[in-house]
Amino acid sequence: MLSDPAHNLSLEELDKRAFLHPFTQLADHKKTGPRIMAKGSGVHVWDSHGRRYIDGAAGLWCVNVGYGRAEIVEEIREQASRLPFFHSFSSMSNEPAIRLSNRILGFAPQGMSKVFFGNSGSDANDTNVKLVWYYNNLRGKPKKKKIISRQRGYHGVTVAAGSLTGLPMVHDAFDLPIPQVLHTRAPDIYRDKPAGFSDQDFARQLAAEIDALVKREGPETVAAFIAEPVMGTGGVLLPPEQYFQEIRNVLDRHDMLMIADEVICGFGRLGSWFGCQHYGIRPDLMTIAKGLTSGYLPMSASVLSEEIWEVISNAPTEIGPFGHGYTYSGHPVAAAAALANIDILENEKLIDVARVTGAIFKRRLRETFADHPLVGDIRCEGLMAGVELVADKANKTIFDPSLKVGPRVMKQGYEEGVIVRALPHGSTIAISPPLVITLAEIEELLSGLKKSLDTIVDQLVREGDWRDRNQ
């Protein structure tokens, strides 16, 4: 038997030896190594050294029903023992995927017709891009291919989805975006709404900018608009009132489709099944993932309207079969996990719980942080919040990126036993706990975050990089 040179290495050293981590400062990781999570229960996780944390990020916005749900684990085990895999090419199917697709349509917005399964939000957005192109080719509009996304939006990292994403770090050094993707302004009410404007005025202004962009490019070349109902990674930006209605008017005027990226907002995060219902969005395509299985297994889906289905299902026979799909589309074990997850959401009325708890969460966020010297803005809908940190509250001055204020708050949070996320744009801290969080656990989370913020204030003052300009 050959000896294994890694046999005596620690998990941390094994990680550094072989594991390339996503969205990680690789040079820092080579020095410090990983923080290894070992188990989870409810809203808490424990690392490999036995330290407990309250997970205020639900993993990556996804563990909606919390950790350690035996119901999901049992369905995974049972399905894996019965039929661990079969593909869905060439009309093949399996019972969990059939039942799941029908279940999704049961609470999707009106007019949605079919569900196509994938493995991640990124590939689901790639699917939606291809569906838009396929749809317009079949309609005899081969030039109508451009898709408008938003600066700071996050839609994934594959070639098409990474192009839709509006964050420089996803584009720089990767030769993105592709030319079929255009970007318009994000709806940043805190920083960009003109003085004297109402939210509706701002919404009309943003919609007019999209209208002007379409006209400059040529309406015959622009096919769709994609948006998260609440922008997540770009700063937890809530849409101004009537924003999506104003944009829908533009889309209808130019024969454009609406792609709603529900990867974060879907499955109760905002206190509704989907953000579309929360904000009155009329989608033609939806992207879902994360909360679909609460992260217990990888699964995503593209949900398409009856109008799109009618066109693609009547494609001329000479085109051949629908030429798109993944080995794991409609994976039976992932579908079984999703069905069990949805059962929990329904049986425990977690959509309603998120709405009620979310209102208390929002109030307690404001009571705890509105007067904090580092906090410029607090944005919250349901159990999804962003706390924007500023160097000067009166002038909304951003911190010098070299100070890494957001990442420092996140890192300090681990010391206080709380997990939050520092978002890549500016210095916003995202909070999105599992929907099962209790009021006592909300207090635990906010207390730990406040201690983190206070510690970073002391560090910045001591280092001479900041003073409270409001004193």
N, C-alpha and C positions, 0 to 999 in steps of 0.2 A: 504494500500500500504506500502511495506517495505521501510524504508529510505535507501538511498544510501550513505554509509560513504565516498564515493569519491566525493560527489556532490560539496563540497566546495574546492576541491584541484585544484591547477593550472595544466595546461597541462604538465608542467615539472615534477610535483610531480606524476601525473597520469602515465606518461611514466616510471618513476623510479619504480613505484608500480607494473607494470604489463608487461612491454615490454622488452623482452630479445633481445638485439641488436646483429646482426652479426658483426664479425671482429671488436670488441670493447674491450678496456681495461675495464673490468667490474668493477673492484675496483674503477677506476677513475670515471666511469660513475655514480656509486652510490653516489659519492660526488658532481660532477658537473652537472649531468643531461644532457639532450639533447640540441642541437640547432635545432629548429623546423622550417622547411621550409613551407611556406604558399602558395606561388604562383610563377608562372614563365611566362616569355614572351621573345621570341627570345633567346638571350644568357644570360639573366639575371634571377635571382631568388630573392625572398624576404623572409626574415624570419618572424616569428610571431610577432616580434617587429617592423616590417616595414623597416628593413635595407636591402638595395639592394646589391647584389653581382654579378659580372660577373662570370659565371660558366665556368672556364677553364678546367673542367673535363667532361663536357657533362653528368652530373650525375655520372655514372660509365662507361665511354667510350661509352655511348649508345644513348644520345638524339641528334642524327645526324641532324634532321631537325629543332631542336630548340623547345622551349616550346610554348604552347598556340596555336598550329596549329588547327584552327577551322575545317579544312577539315577532319582531323582524328577524332576529337571529334564528328562531325556530322555523320560520317560513323559508329562509335561505337554506337551512339544513335539509328541510324536507324536500324542497324542489331540487336541490343538488343531488339528493339520493335517488330521486325519481327520474329526472331528465336534466342533467347538468348543462347540456348545450344541444341546440340544433339551430341551423341557420334559417333565415327567412327569405332567401332568394327563391326565384321560380315558383312562387305561390306557396312555399312551405310556411308553416306557422306552428304556434304552440299556445296552449291555453292561457298562461299568465299574460303574454303579450296581447292576445285578443281581448281579454278582460280589462287590461290596463288601458288600452287605447279607447275602449268604450267608456271607461270610468273617467278618463281625462276629459273627453268630449262632454260628459255629463255636467261638469261645472266650468267648462271653458266659455268664453263669451259667445253670444249668439252668432251664428253664421260660420263657425269653424266646423270642418268636415272630416279631415283625416289626420292621422298621427304617424309620423315617420320617426323611428327610434335611432339614436346614436349613442355615443359614449361620453361626450363632454359638451359643455356649452360652446366651446370653440368649434367642434365639428358640426354642431347643430346650426351655428351661424353660417358655416361654409355651405351646409345643405341649403339654407335659406337663400344664400347668394345664388347658388346654382339653380334653385327653383325659380327665382326671379328671372334669370337669364333664359332658362328653358321655356318658361311661360311666354316671354316676349318673342322668342324665336318661333314658337308655335303660333303666335298671333300675327306673324308676319311683320314684326317690328325688330329686326336684328340690330339696329343701332341703339335701341333703348336699353342700355346696360348699366349706366352709372348709378351708384348708390350714395346718397348723402348720409353721412354719420355726423357725430358731434365731437368737437375738441373735448378732451378729457373723458369721453365715453369709454367704456370697457366692454368689448365683445369677444375677447379671446385672443389667442396668439398664433393660430395657424396662419397660412399666407393670406387667405381672404379675411378671416376674422381679425387677424392682427392688423390688417389694413383698415378695417372698420374701427378698431380701437383708436382713440385719439390721444394717445400718450407717447411722447417722444421716445421713452426708453424701449418701447415695443417696436418702434420704427428704426431708430438710429442703429447703424451697423448691421441691420437685417435687410436693407434694400426695400423697405416698405414705406409708404403704402403703394399698392398697385394702382395703375392709372384710372381704373374704373371707380375708384373711391374718392369722394370729395368730403370736405369737413366744413361744418358751420359752427357758430358759437354755442357754447354751453349756456344753459339758463341759470347763471349765477346771480341770484337776486341780491345777495349780500354785497357783492363787489361791482356788479355791472348795471343794475337797474338805475336809470337816470333819476336825478332828484326831481321830485314832483310827479313822477310816473306812478300810476297804480300798477298792481300786478297784471291787470288786463292790458294796460298800455304796453307794458314790457313784453307780454306774450304776443301782442300784435306786431311789435317791432321785430321780435325774433322770427316770427312767421314771415314777415315782409322780407327779411334778409334771405330766407330760404327761397321765397318766390323769386327774388332778384337773381339768386344763384342759378336757379333752374332756367330762367330766361337767358342769362349769359351763356350757359352751357348749351342751350337748345332743348326745349321740352321733349323733342323727339329722341334725345339721347339719355334722359334721366329717368330711371325706372322705379326707384324706391327711396324711402327714408327709414332709418333704423334708430331706435332710441330705447333706453331703459326707462320705465315709468318714473322711478327715482334713480338718479345717476349714483352708482355705488362707489367704485374705486376712484372715480374722478373727484370725489369730495362729498358724497351724500348730498347731492343737490336736488332739492324739491322743485317741481315745475311750478311756475307762476299760474295763477288761476286762469283757466280757459286756454292754456298753452297748447294742449294737444288738440283741442277743438279748432283753434286757429290754424294749426299746421294741417289738420285733416282737410280743411277747406282748400289749402294750397295743393295738397296731394290730389284731391278730386278734380281740381281745375286742370291739372297737368297729367292726368291718367297715370298716377304714381301709386305704388303699393306702400302700406305701412307695416313695417316689421317691428313688433314689440319684443324686446329682449327681456324676458321675465325670469332669467336665470337666478337673480337675487330676489326679486320682488315676489315671485310666484310662491304658492303653497303657504300663504298666511303671513308672510313677513310684515306686510302693511296692515294686517287686520282684514284682508279680503283674500279670496282664493288667488286672484291675480291683480297686479297693478292696473291692468286694463280696466277692470271693473271699478277699481278705486278711483280712477281719474276719468272715467268715461271715454276711454280710448276705443276706437273701432279698428281692430287689427285685421290685416290680410294674412299675416304670418306671425307666429309666436315662437320664441325660443325658450325652452324650459330645460332645467337640469337641477343641480344642487338639492333643493327641497323636494324634488321628485322622489328621491330615496332617502332624504336626510343625510346623504353622503355615505350611507352604509355600503353601497356598491356604486360603481360608475354607471351612470345612465343619463341620457339626455333625449330630447325630442324636438322635432319641428312640427308645429300644428298649423295646418293650412286651411284656408277658407274653401267654401263650396265653389266659389267663382274660379279659384285657381285649379281646384280638383277637376272641375268640368272641362277646362281647357286641356290639362295634361293627360287626363284619362281618355281623351278622344284624339290623341296624337295619331297622325297617319301611320299606317302599318309599316311603310317603308322606312320609317325612322328606327324601327326595332323596339326592343324592350326599354323600359325606363332604366337608363344606364347609370344608376347611382345607388350606392349602398355600402354597408360595412359588414364585415364578418360577424360582428356582435350586435347588429341591429335587431332589436326585439329579443335580447338575450333572456332566456326563461328565468334564470336565477335572479337577475337584476329586476325583471318585471315582478317577480314574486315579492322581492324586497319592497318595491314601490307600492304594490297593493297593500302590504302590511303597514307601511308608513302612512298611506292615505286612510286606512282604517283607524289608525291612532288619531290622526288629525280630525277625523269625523267623530269618532266615539268620544273623544275627550273635548270636543268643541274648541280645538285650539285656535281656530280662526277667530272665533269670538273672544277667546281668552287673550289673544294677541292684541285685539283692538282695545279691550278694557285695560289690560295691563299696560299696553302701550301709552294710553292717556296718562296713567299714573307715572310711568317711566319718564314721559316728556316733562311733566310737572316737576318731578324730583330732579331731573337734569337741570332745569332752569333754576330751581331753588338752590342747588348745590354749586352751580358753576357760573351763573350769570354775572356775578360780581367778582369772579376770580380774575386777578390781574393778567393772566395769560390768555383768557378766553375772549375771542372777538364775536363769535356767532355760534349758536346752537341750533341744529336742524334735526328734526325728528318726525317720523311718521311711523305709527305702529311700533314695532321693536327693531327699528333701524334708525340709527342716529349718527350724526357727525358733529364733533366739537372742534371748531376751527381756532387754532392758536395764533396769536398775533403779537408783534413786538410793541405795538402802540394801538390801543383800542380806539382812540379818538380818530386816528387817521387810517385805521385798518392796515397798518404797515406789516408786511410779511417779514418773517425772520430770514436772515441770511441763510441760504441752504447749507452752507458749510457748518453751521452750528448744529444741524441735524436734530432740531428740537423735537419733532414728532417721533423719530426713532428713539430718542433718549427717553421720552415719556413711556413709549411702549416697553423699552428694556427695563426701566424702573418698575413698570407694572409687574413684571415677573418677580421682582424682589418683594412686592407687596401682595403677591398671590393672585393677581388678576391678569387676564389676557385681553388686550385690545389691539387694534391694528393702526399703525401709522400709514396713512395713504400717501401715494407717491407724488401727488401734486400739492404744493404748499405744505402746510403743517396742520393737517386735519386728522383727528383721531376718530376712527370708526368704531361704533359699538353696535353689535347685532347679536344678542344672546339667544340661546335656544328659546323657543316659544313657551317651554314649560317652566321658565324661570319664575320663582315666587317673589313676592314683595320683599321678604327678608333677604333673599339673594340679590335683588336689585340694590338694596342698601349696602350689602357686602361689596358688590361690584363698584358702586359709586364711591364708597369710602376708600377703597384701594386706589381708584383712579385719582381721587383728590390728593391722597398722600403722594402719589407719583408726581402730579403737577406741582405740588408744594416743594417737593425735593428738587425738581428741575429749576424752579424759580430760585431757590437758594444757590444752586450750582451756578446759574447764569449771573446772578449778582456777584457771587464770590469771584467768578472768572472775569468780571468787568465787561461782560458782553450785553448786559441788559439792566435797566432800572425801570421801576414802575412809574411811567409818565403820568399816571392818573392821580398820583399822590399830590 
